[in-house]
Amino acid sequence: MYRISKVLNHNGVIVIDLNDQKEYVLLGKGAGFGRKIGERMEKPETCTVYSLQETRFLFPSSYYPLY
């Protein structure tokens, strides 16, 4: 189950998963239509779920040029 934190438009909402407290973006036809902030919802079957994945790139010190 998700809690809506922001309605982007009729087809997209930013939600917080109530189980793991992570933020997701739900995009799909009519996903945000008639929705309000704070409303709880299940994931519609036609939606795609996106989440932020952090990656860290470590470059060797020789990568940065010294001027």
PLY file of the C-alpha trace (Angstrom):
ply
format ascii 1.0
element vertex 67
property float x
property float y
property float z
element edge 66
property int vertex1
property int vertex2
end_header
0.00 0.00 0.00
1.19 3.50 -0.84
0.51 6.97 0.57
0.45 9.83 -1.95
2.94 12.61 -1.23
2.46 14.58 -4.47
0.18 14.38 -7.49
2.18 15.19 -10.63
-0.66 15.05 -13.15
-3.45 12.67 -14.20
-0.91 10.02 -15.13
1.71 10.29 -12.38
2.03 10.44 -8.61
4.88 10.43 -6.10
4.13 7.95 -3.33
5.70 6.56 -0.16
5.53 2.82 0.41
4.04 2.22 3.85
6.09 -0.97 4.34
9.64 0.28 3.68
9.14 4.08 3.82
10.82 4.57 0.42
9.67 7.06 -2.18
8.50 5.89 -5.60
7.04 7.42 -8.74
4.00 5.69 -10.21
3.33 6.41 -13.86
0.42 5.02 -15.80
-2.79 5.92 -17.49
-5.01 7.70 -14.96
-2.80 6.90 -11.94
-3.21 10.39 -10.47
-6.71 11.18 -11.68
-8.83 12.42 -8.78
-6.15 11.62 -6.18
-5.36 13.80 -3.17
-2.22 14.21 -1.04
-2.24 11.84 1.93
-4.64 9.40 0.27
-3.74 5.73 0.46
-3.82 3.59 -2.63
-2.86 0.23 -4.03
-0.69 0.04 -7.15
-2.91 0.06 -10.24
-2.16 -2.82 -12.60
-1.36 -0.53 -15.54
1.28 1.49 -13.61
5.03 1.39 -13.84
6.95 1.91 -10.58
10.20 3.88 -10.57
12.57 4.35 -7.64
15.81 6.23 -7.12
18.88 4.00 -7.07
22.07 5.53 -5.73
25.31 4.63 -7.43
28.67 5.89 -6.42
31.44 6.22 -8.97
34.91 6.39 -7.53
37.56 7.63 -9.88
41.27 7.25 -9.24
43.10 10.45 -8.35
44.86 10.34 -11.73
41.48 10.96 -13.38
41.34 14.54 -12.17
43.82 16.74 -14.01
46.09 18.99 -11.97
46.47 22.50 -13.38
0 1
1 2
2 3
3 4
4 5
5 6
6 7
7 8
8 9
9 10
10 11
11 12
12 13
13 14
14 15
15 16
16 17
17 18
18 19
19 20
20 21
21 22
22 23
23 24
24 25
25 26
26 27
27 28
28 29
29 30
30 31
31 32
32 33
33 34
34 35
35 36
36 37
37 38
38 39
39 40
40 41
41 42
42 43
43 44
44 45
45 46
46 47
47 48
48 49
49 50
50 51
51 52
52 53
53 54
54 55
55 56
56 57
57 58
58 59
59 60
60 61
61 62
62 63
63 64
64 65
65 66
